[in-house]
Amino acid sequence: MRAARFQTYGPPAALVVEDVPRPEPRPGEALVRVRAAGVNAFDWKLRAGYLKDFMPLELPHIPGLDVAGTVEQIGAGVSDFAPGDAVFGRGTGTYAEYATASVATLARKPDAITFDQAATLAVGGVTAWAGLFDTARLEPGQRLLVHGGAGGVGSLAVQLGRWKGVHVIATTSTVNVEHVRSLGADEVIDYTKTNFEDAVGEVDVVLDTVGGEVTDRSWSVLKPGGILVVVASGPDPEKAAAHGVRTSGVRAPEVTRPVLEELAKLIESGSLAAQVGQVFSLSEAAQAHAASETGHGRGRIVLRVSS
Ligand SMILES: NC(=O)c1ccc[n+]([C@@H]2O[C@H](COP(=O)([O-])OP(=O)(O)OC[C@H]3O[C@@H](n4cnc5c(N)ncnc54)[C@H](OP(=O)(O)O)[C@@H]3O)[C@@H](O)[C@H]2O)c1
């Protein structure tokens, strides 16, 4: 099968499409014929070697977590999916024509969405869900600020906040302001023109998908006892204590079928729309990584592997 993989850590061009052996599903796994793979920032950070000290890889490595496709083969003990089922979720090495996935991290693809759309949902959706509902315990009527409201995580967080009945404020750049408003944000702040600290008032929850100085500037907008959920970097409990607020990180939350099924239900009811960003072919994986590395854009970048 064809797969995009890297032999050494390095720039986007380290990602090369090659013929590699097709994986075999182990017990509890499905082999998925990949139709589309979502491109996450994690994938390029891995390829660049930023994570090699605490997550050493056996090279060559095929990146890719988000997957949508059809079940090709099932491993021993799998009874909940059958060959031909259309699925989405989290797999292993999904920048390839076939990838394995634990069936616990797969769910049925809603009929209403394409494979490209389905490939945007698992990592971003589960991260937004974990941050807003498991960590911040968001309640209807609260005020939520989402940093990076146009991104792969943020665009789903804005919609989940809207669905939960909170007042959603989101930051984004000029070109994405109207788009983020269309996702259901009550207020959109163009970070290129306005300092969000001057515009948001007090909020109960900040979901920060940007990090760095944006995190540091966010303490002051929280109500006493409010929470800053940091997706893009590590939380700083000392700074939180100094501001009389709480903080927590979201670290690679487990993708589980129940949450994927909740996301699928919201898609089917029209409360959530998958956000496809730029679409590349598998042979353009290096370009897709270069685009992801910019840290700007709308929705989740997708590799369309087969049609
Ligand atoms: N902890 C975890 O488990 C976890 C899970 C998923 C992702 N992440 C991390 O979370 C971060 C975001 O992931 P993603 O997939 O959403 O990335 P993404 O799809 O690349 O989106 C990033 C977004 O940030 C926006 N942005 C950039 N600078 C900004 C600023 N100063 N203020 C407001 N918005 C700004 C960009 O919008 P514009 O184009 O409008 O600038 C873009 O839409 C990445 O660092 C990723 O590694 C962590």
The ligand as a Gaussian input file, in Angstrom:
#p B3LYP/6-31G(d) Opt

LIG

0 1
 N       -3.620000      18.828000      24.392000
 C       -4.176000      18.107000      23.463000
 O       -4.602000      16.992000      23.689000
 C       -4.328000      18.720000      22.088000
 C       -5.243000      18.183000      21.186000
 C       -5.423000      18.824000      19.949000
 C       -4.635000      19.937000      19.651000
 N       -3.717000      20.393000      20.539000
 C       -2.893000      21.589000      20.266000
 O       -3.781000      22.697000      20.235000
 C       -3.323000      23.652000      19.287000
 C       -4.453000      23.979000      18.321000
 O       -4.796000      22.819000      17.589000
 P       -5.743000      22.919000      16.326000
 O       -5.796000      21.572000      15.763000
 O       -6.989000      23.625000      16.659000
 O       -4.838000      23.873000      15.386000
 P       -5.228000      24.600000      14.020000
 O       -6.300000      23.824000      13.336000
 O       -3.930000      24.850000      13.329000
 O       -5.878000      25.997000      14.461000
 C       -5.145000      26.979000      15.059000
 C       -6.011000      28.240000      15.046000
 O       -5.419000      29.205000      15.911000
 C       -5.765000      30.464000      15.406000
 N       -4.824000      31.452000      15.928000
 C       -3.501000      31.585000      15.685000
 N       -3.005000      32.612000      16.426000
 C       -4.039000      33.101000      17.156000
 C       -4.169000      34.139000      18.109000
 N       -3.123000      34.893000      18.486000
 N       -5.378000      34.364000      18.670000
 C       -6.451000      33.620000      18.317000
 N       -6.406000      32.629000      17.403000
 C       -5.205000      32.367000      16.832000
 C       -5.733000      30.330000      13.910000
 O       -6.711000      31.216000      13.379000
 P       -6.333000      32.350000      12.324000
 O       -6.016000      31.639000      11.037000
 O       -7.579000      33.169000      12.262000
 O       -5.112000      33.062000      12.895000
 C       -6.148000      28.868000      13.670000
 O       -7.466000      28.769000      13.221000
 C       -2.081000      23.035000      18.633000
 O       -0.937000      23.527000      19.310000
 C       -2.221000      21.559000      18.906000
 O       -0.983000      20.883000      18.943000
 C       -3.548000      19.810000      21.759000

